Every structure is written in structure tokens, then in C-alpha cells.
Amino acid sequence: MRYVSTRGDAPILDFQAVTLAGLASDGGLYLPEAWPTLSREQIAGLQGLSYVDTAVEVMAPFVEGTLNRQELRDLCMQAYGRFSHAAVTPLVQLDGQHWLLELFHGPTLAFKDVALQFLGLLFERFLSGTDKHLTVVGATSGDTGSAAIDALAGRTGVDVFMLHPKGRVSDVQRRQMTTVLAPNIYNIAIDGSFDDAQALVKAMFNSPDFSGRFNLSAVNSINWARLMAQVVYYFYAAVRLGAPERPVAFSVPTGNFGDVFAGYVAAKMGLPIAKLIVATNVNDILHRALSEGDYSQGTVVPTPSPSMDIQVSSNFERLLFDLGGRDGVALSDQMRGFGSTKAMRLTNAQRAGSEPLFSSDRIDLDDMALAMRWASEDAGQVIDPHTAIALAAARRADVGDVPIVTLATAHPAKFRDAVERSTGARPALPKRIGDLFDREERYDSLPGTFEAVTAYIAERAVPREAG
Ligand SMILES: *Cc1c(COP(=O)(O)O)cnc(C)c1O
């Protein structure tokens, strides 16, 4: 399998190179050159398979030429063996039409673990036996940071520099990062917002001087391997609800458009998906883009669903590229325009292409709280604020008589305060992170400036010359 950049001007890479690179050198994002497909018979053949065996069937075409099926299976066994539920991503029924797909049974209690546990193993495998050293630089509003740190702590050949906005992540999220004391993990609390942290990271990748000195790599969802690992659970859930005979709809709490793009990939591969419901909170750039063609950046409003408090959705570029006929030159122009004016219109082709599969909705605080209460009082399920946004959208979507699966992206204990405010009950921390509040924390605080952060990293990272 070969991978091309959305901006059409970066080298074509294989799976291994695309995984290590993260971002394309032309500023674009990598995608498979063509979508592989599974036939109806192959999809029917997934019925009854374990999560790991499903993962092998779904991911094998994407890693062809880099990993054989046995190698892929070994990596999946290791990655998903760390999940606390035997089904890895179990389905829970809410009523006659609605289901939750619980994606939070990994070590850090959010769906980011599904992809990052696997990505960590890929990094380790691709670096072993080489003298290459990766410097992972990331910004987090909480969940990506903790999942990446758990996946990469103590691994050889990788250092992780994770920036989080000081005082703006939940106490559980912060401790999941700062109590990991492995020598290759550096937590940096910066003064400023998540957007400031993300802008610093982008500036580092875009600085020829800084990025020339280190093998920088990305762990956020601009990395293709992360999206690929997320395609698996769409298949896993849909065949359990009757695919390929019966189509299924999914409602996805969306921020960076990574998770829902994985659903689009599943549809492209042949999974009969009736609708992908893109659920946003009041930071609704994606809802405006899909319903009106207006992709224009507003100011970020902090909400109880911080992982969706985003006004620029990186992975949306992948959809625009695919729907716009895969024209890298035209897309570069479109993205450059957005870069300078912070606004753009979708083309007719992009709008027409998105319509059959996608719908969208914007959920405010009241509707989020109502969905949380409905789940707890009527269906006996305590859900987190991100999941509640998607459930609210699912319950008012018009998709006809098909099962609707709401992706449950975080364990309610990760957002205890918000859950308690809406439902009156405070979720207990699961046993597996029991002593989190007794562990020693370690992190450094820095001003949110390019100079301060790059000086800190340059002092500690392994330079490219040294391998
Ligand atoms: C990251 C995250 C999201 C948003 O996912 P995207 O792939 O960025 O759209 C939703 N919910 C939770 C809990 C998350 O951590």
C-alpha cells in the first residue's frame, strides 16, 4: 500500500514511513493511494471474530508490504491485551434503537488508547534495529497526552515532549500524564490555552531550523496509523448489529474529525453505514461546514467536553481532498486561503459528496445535560459529557429504522465534576487507576513562547546527527 499527501507535493511513502513521519513535508496529511474494499462475503465473515481477529482483517490491506498478517496479529494481541474488557470495545444497548460503543476500556479511560496503544508498538517495532531516534512533540487538551504517554513510556528510541495548558485539564487527565516518571517522558505545563500549545507544536514542525535538528514525529490524529486503528471498531460494532445485511448509523462526538473520518474510511471499504452523525458542542465549525458549506473559524468557547473544544479540525482536510476528486493542487489553494482568511466555502463537489453519508448537529449545554440524565435514568448508563453530545445528536437524528451506535469516547470518571453537575452522582474511579491520587507528580512549567519551549526540548532531545 502506498500513501499520498492531500497537498500533492510530498513523496509517496509506504506504511512504515508514513507512520514515522506523521505530517507530510508539504504540510498535507497522508492517505492511502486507493481505498481497499472488503466484499459482502468478507464482511459477513467477520461475524463472531474476536476484536483482534477483526482488526487483522480490516487493517491488513493498509499495512501490506510492511507487516505480514502474523506480525500484525501479534501487535494487536499485545495492544488490545491491555484493555480491561474481554470484548475490547463492547456494545451496550440503551433502548430499541440506541446503542453505546464503549471505547474507554484502555489504560487511560478514553478512546485515544485504541489507536495509541497500537501506535506505540508500531513505533517501537519500526525503530528497533535502527539507530534512528524519534522526538515526539505533542499538544494535548488531556486525552491524547495521557494515552500517548502510557503507550510510549519506557520505550527505547523515543522521547515524548507533551505540552498541556496549565490549569486547564481535569485533575484525572493531568495526573495520568504527570505521574508517569519514565525518563523518556517530559511533561510541560505552558501558560496559555490548548490552542496556544497546539500553535507552538505546529511552529516547531514548520521551523526548518528546529525540525532539521531532530526527527520530529506526531502522535495526534494527523498520524494515519491512528485513524487506521479506529476503522476497526466500526466494522466490529456493525457486524454485531447485523451488517452487511442490515445498515447501521453511527453518532460520533467530534473535535479534530479523526474518529468520524475513520467511519468514512469504513464506509469507503464497503461497510453499509446508513449515516455518520457528526456531533459537535457549541464549537460548531464542522456543523456549519457540513450543513451550510461554511468552514470558518470562531473563537474557542471552553465547555465540559474539552476534547471537542476545537475551531480548526485538522482531519477535515482529508475528507475535502477525497470528496474533491483528490486534486492536491486545488486543495492546497483552498487550504492556503483558509490559512490566511480563517474562512472558506466548501465546493459544490465537496458538499454534494458529503451529503449522502454525513449529517451533523450542534449540541448546547442543556441538551448535553438532558442526554446524560436520560442515559442514567432511563437506560441505567452513566455517560461522560463527550458521549452525551453524540447521544443527544443521535436521539434527534432522522435516520429511519436502523440501529444507531453512539461512540462512547471517555469513561465518565475522567470528567467526574461535569457528570456530577448533570446527574447528581459522582462516578467512582475504576480500580485500574486506583492509586492515581497518591502517586508523585513531575512536570516543568514554562512560559508559552517558542523560545522557551524549543530551548527546553533542544537541551533534552537526541539530535538527528547522533542518530
Ligand atoms: C479526542 C476526543 C474526541 C474527539 O475526537 P476527534 O477524533 O478529535 O474528532 C471526543 N471525545 C473524547 C473523549 C476525546 O478524547
The ligand as an SDF file (V2000), in Angstrom:
LIG
                    3D

 15 15  0  0  0  0  0  0  0  0999 V2000
  -10.3710   13.2870   21.2170 C   0  0  0  0  0  0  0  0  0  0  0  0
  -11.7290   13.1090   21.7650 C   0  0  0  0  0  0  0  0  0  0  0  0
  -12.8820   13.3710   20.9910 C   0  0  0  0  0  0  0  0  0  0  0  0
  -12.8240   13.9330   19.5850 C   0  0  0  0  0  0  0  0  0  0  0  0
  -12.2730   13.0440   18.6570 O   0  0  0  0  0  0  0  0  0  0  0  0
  -11.7300   13.5520   17.2520 P   0  0  0  0  0  0  0  0  0  0  0  0
  -11.0800   12.3840   16.6390 O   0  0  0  0  0  0  0  0  0  0  0  0
  -10.7420   14.6620   17.5690 O   0  0  0  0  0  0  0  0  0  0  0  0
  -12.8860   14.0880   16.4750 O   0  0  0  0  0  0  0  0  0  0  0  0
  -14.1300   13.0950   21.5560 C   0  0  0  0  0  0  0  0  0  0  0  0
  -14.2310   12.6370   22.8210 N   0  0  0  0  0  0  0  0  0  0  0  0
  -13.1600   12.4080   23.5970 C   0  0  0  0  0  0  0  0  0  0  0  0
  -13.3520   11.9100   24.9840 C   0  0  0  0  0  0  0  0  0  0  0  0
  -11.8640   12.6140   23.1070 C   0  0  0  0  0  0  0  0  0  0  0  0
  -10.7960   12.3740   23.8960 O   0  0  0  0  0  0  0  0  0  0  0  0
  1  2  1  0
  2  3  1  0
  2 14  2  0
  3  4  1  0
  3 10  2  0
  4  5  1  0
  5  6  1  0
  6  7  2  0
  6  8  1  0
  6  9  1  0
 10 11  1  0
 11 12  2  0
 12 13  1  0
 12 14  1  0
 14 15  1  0
M  END
$$$$
